[in-house]
Every structure is written in C-alpha cells, then in structure tokens.
Amino acid sequence: MPMPTPCADLALIRQLLGIAEVRTVLELRGVACLPLELCPQPRKSCCVSRGFGRPVASLAELKQAIASYGATAAAKLRRDRQVAQTMQVFITTNRFHPQEPQYDNSEQ
C-alpha cells in the first residue's frame, strides 16, 4: 500500500511557523530555495567566547583564561588563513547574581 503524499498548506505553515519552515517544506519537495554556495565568502570576524562554571577568584586565573581564548582565536584565524586587525576582550560579572557587585567592561 503506497504512502499518501502530504500536501501541507504553505500559507498555514508560514502563519504558524514562519518563512524558514516554508523553505524547508519546499526544499523537501525538491524546490531549491537557497542557492548552493560553491565558494563561501571569507569570514569578516572571529569570536571566541566562554563563560566560567564558577567565579574567577584571581587576576592570574583571568589572565590565563584570556591567553587561552586568545590562542584559540589565533588558531581559528590561522585555519581560515586570515589576520586580525584588532582584538577586543570583554569581561562581565554574573548577571544572574544581581545581589553581588556587577562589572562590565571591554578593552581593544
């Protein structure tokens, strides 16, 4: 017994889920919605961002983390054969503990 072919109403899908899901349905039906990039454009930025699982207690620990993340960013740049013009470091305290003193700053 053959499976029935689903014929979802595209207007209803767009109303309920959005245009991205309409494109997904069309792609599944064999209609190309986005062109295939054979040569993707090079990145214009590189970001390495992490949060700590616990409070950072010392300046030495913070410096070590910044150095480690900087090395990871440099590896990404080398992998993509790119160079950096600037580097910016953001430091923010845990916003989920508003009762503690808050700090938010960056340096370039």
N, C-alpha and C positions, 0 to 999 in steps of 0.2 A: 504494500500500500504506500504510494508516494506521499511525502510530507507536503502539507499545504504551504504555499509561498506567502509569507507575511507581507502585507501591504499597509505599513504604518502611514498614518496621515501626517505629512511633513509639517503642516501648519500647526497641528496639535503638539507635535514633538517640539517645535520651536517655541510655542507658547509655554509648555510645561518645563522644558529642559534647556532651551537656548540653541543658538546657531551652531555651536560646536557639535552638539549631538545630531543636528540635522546633517551636517557634513559627514559625521561618522556613518549615519544610515546610508547616505548617498554613496560613500566610499564602499560600504559593504555590498551595495547594489552594483558596483562596478563603474560608478561615475567618479572620475577624478575631480576632486575639488581643490586640491592644492598642488601646485607644480612640484615636481621632484627636483631637488637641488643636486646637481651633479658636482658642482664646485661650491661648497658653502663659503659664505663670506667670513673673513677672519674676525675673531673677537675684537671688540673695542675696549674691553675691560676685563679684569681678572679680580676675583674676590675670594678670600679665604676667611671665613667667619665661624667662630666656635663659641659656645658657652661652656662654662665650667660646671661640673656636677656638684661643686662645693665652693664655699667662699675662698677667694685667694687671700692668703694671710700675710704675704711678704712681698716687698718690691722685687726681690730676687726671683721669686716664683713668677711674677708678672713679666719680668724681663725675659725669662726663659721661654714662657709661652709665646711672647711676641716674636722672639727669634725663631722659634719652631714654626709658627704660622708664616713668617716671612720666608723661611726656607721652602715651605710647601708652595707658596705663591711663586717663588723663583723657579721651582721645578715645573709648575704649570706653564709659566712663560717660556721656559726652555723647550718643553714638549711641543708647544704651539709655534716655536721659532719666532717669538716676539720679544720686545723690550719694554721696559717700564719707563715712563716719563716722570711719574710721581708715585709716592706711596703714602697712604693715609691710614692711621691707626685710630680706631675708635675704642674707647673704654667707657663702660656703663655699669653701674651697680645693678643689683637685682631689683627690678621694678615691682616684683611680686611681693616684696617686703617693704611696703611704704612706711612702716613704723621706724625703719632704720634710715640713717643719713643716706641721701642719694647723691650720685655723682655721674655726670655725663659730659664727656669732652672728646676732642679729637685733635690730632696733630698731623700735619702734612710734611 
